[in-house]
Amino acid sequence: MDPFTALILGIVEGVSEFLPISSTGHLILACHLLGLEHTEFLKSFEISIQLGAILSVVFLYRRTLLVDRETLKRVIVAFIPTGILGLVFYRTIKQHLLGNPAIVLWALLLGGVFLILFEAWHRRRKETIETPGQMTIIQAVIIGLFQSVAMIPGVSRSASTIIGGLFLGMRRRAIVEFSFLLAVPTMLSATVYDLYRHGAGISPDQWYFLVIGFVSSFIVALLSIKFLLRFIQTHTFIPFGIYRILFVLLWVLSV
């Protein structure tokens, strides 16, 4: 890896973390295109730079995180299923799923189809939950279970969470913002746990690459969040489903 590569991967992470297109999947495919060997450091890099994107949420929603106790309570509850399942399947995911382009492509394709079909079905449903704080504890747990599906690279954490919220009747902006907030404990815990297990083996040069990826993902994620909040005011998530399908088709045709 070199500084330019770290910058590119940081930008990819920042753009894709909060859009329903799978940041992990795009990072894996980007590494494949760049010809990077999927070493333990690269796997840790892909996990750790997500913290930069997550801190953009902390920056933008710092007041909610500090003041809105009802929303914060539901964020914590929704995190529990993913936290438990992540600990159980951490080794399997990192050894066998991360770095596997075939799994990513299938997840992107099937997720795109599902996103389109879900939106077509959802048009007939009423959205009754105005804010994250209005959902019940059980509903928060259900959203957490939806999020846990995204442990499979290419599924998309934000897409899983958003679909779960829309299924329960949350307003589009409410579940999108809840998805942002739920990313904070989810990705923070994943990064800290991975660095705890593998941080001692990271060289000073590699820490430098991590910093570049972290900073670039933070800056770009700020713009990505603002874009998505504007986008959902007048659009459904069908364009993202179409993008996922076209992305896979173009990838397959190019190899």
ABEGO torsion letter per residue (X at the ends): XBAAAAAAAAAAAAAAAABBAEAAAAAAAAAAAAGBBBBAAAAAAAAAAAAAAAAAAAAAAAAAAAABAAAAAAAAAAAAAAAAAAAAAAAAAAAAABGBAAAAAAAAAAAAAAAAAAAAAAAABBBABABAAABBAAAAAAAAAAAAAAABBGAEAAAAAAAAAAAAGBBAAAAAAAAAAAAAAAAAAAAAAAAAAAAAABBAAAAAAAAAAAAAAAAAAAAAAAAAAAAAAABBAAAAAAAAAAAAAAAAAAX
